Amino acid sequence: MLVLSRQRDESIIIGDNIVVTIVDIRGDKVRLGIDAPTEIPVHRREVHEAIQRENLRASQMDPKQKDPSQGET
């Protein structure tokens, strides 16, 4: 893992088209601004993991089986 030190309003560049900027620092929290092309998904880790779990669950579901979260129609 690469560890970089940055101060407020400073940025790092990933590849040629992703810019991560330190927007604010308050206590033990850092706010990041991320500028990336729309085709590159950007999620918090917990959201990404939830999406992966849901995709796995959906891929294992029998296509004829109704999704109980969708309710009756």
N, C-alpha and C positions, 0 to 999 in steps of 0.2 A: 504494500500500500504506500502510495506517495503521500506524504504529509506536507502541506504548504502552510505558511503563515501569511495571513492577509489582514488588513485593517478595513474599517468601514469605507465603502465606496471604491475598494480595490477589487479587481477581477482576476479570474483565471480563464484561459481559453482551452477548450477540449477539441482536438481536431481543428478543422478550419471553420466550423460554424456553430459551436456551442460556447456561450459565454456565461460564466457563473460569477455573479457579483455579490459581495457582502453588502447587504442593504442596511442592516441594523444589528447591533449587539446590545443585549440587555441582560445583565446577570449571566446566567449559564445558558442563555438562548441566543442563537444566531439566526437572523432572517436572511435567506438567500434569494436572489433574483436570478432566474434561469432563462436565457434567451436561446432557444433551439428551434430548428425547423419543425413545422407542424407534423411532418411524417415521423419524427422521433418522439415516442411517448416519454413523458417525464412524470413519475409518480413518487410519492413517499414510499418507503420500503413496505410498510404494512399494507398499503393499498395495492402495491404490485403483488405481494404475496396472496392477498385476498382474490385478486383477479386470476392468478395462476391456479388457486384452489378451485375457483368456480369453473374455469376452463377445463380443468381435469375432470371435475364432477360431470360437466355437460358432455364431455367426450366419452364418458363411461355409461351414460344414460341410454337406455333403449329408446330409439326414435319414436316408438309407438306409445311409450310411457309419457303421461302428462307430468309436467313440472308442478309439484304441489304449491310452489310459491306463486304461480300464475292464477290460482283460483279457478272456479268453475265459470264456464261461459255458456 
